[in-house]
Amino acid sequence: MTLANGELFPTITASRVGGGEMTVPLDLWSHWSVLLFYRGHWCPFCRQQLLDFQQAQEQFQSLNVQVVALSVDPLEQAQQTVERHRLTFPVLYGLDAHHVARQIGAFINEQPLSLQATGFVLQPDGTIAVAVYSSGAIGRLNAADTVKFIKYMQQKIHERVK
């Protein structure tokens, strides 16, 4: 079952490249955030998406947005992905594909076992502003559209507060 806009994102705790654990959405509270569930280190489309979001990090930081990438990759492969692309945002690894798919409604790839690309933009209260589900290698969030969407949403909220 997919998650809908306005729903609270379910709690997921995973190990973080570099040490420690991270719990989303709790550790992102009070920030806009982007969660990128990617297929794995072996996927060229995923690597390009992660690089795209890394290259836009200054824009995300200026909007007070935290980007987090998550996958089923083991530590060694997740670490290689971080090093290869010089990723500065948190990368979580070792997810249980079937468990997480049930939580968030992601499609699964059985060989190799992984989650298909799935992306979420979360509001500061942990609710979903937008969800993007892919059943294959393509069809995913990109940095430019995500920046524009978050700017639009932040402006819309700001106007309602006035």
Order of alpha helices (4+ residues) and beta strands (2+ residues): beta-beta-beta-alpha-alpha-beta-alpha-beta-alpha-beta-beta-beta-beta-alpha
